[in-house]
Amino acid sequence: MRQVAVQHDAAGMGDELNAMVDQGCTVLDVIVDHPIYGQLTGPLQLSNRYDVGQFLARCAQSDARPLSELTEGIHLHTLSCPDEAAFGRVCRELRRLGVLLEG
């Protein structure tokens, strides 16, 4: 299991999630650090573009807001990757998208 820290607006959610599943990783969850409630985690279990599309459709049909809106778009994802190379590809792609928080 690996984690990535990212920041983007709601419009960037699909690109971010697809960037991770396209590299062979499963996005297990989303985590935000809320100033009052502490760490809030939402399970995702997204393994491919179909899963991402279904998740985005549920988001579009709901009045609910993504957890990341509570933290100005800053959040973590826990990933299950087949190997280190896949995780490296995820980081490179998220960096290319300008959403990866590093350091």
Buried (B, 14 or more C-beta within 10 A) or exposed (E): EBEBBBBBEEEBBBBBBBBBBBBBBBBBBBBBEEEEEEEBEEEBEBBEEEBBBEBBEEBEEEEEEBBBEBBEBBBBBBBBBEEEEBBEBBBEBBEEBEBBEEE
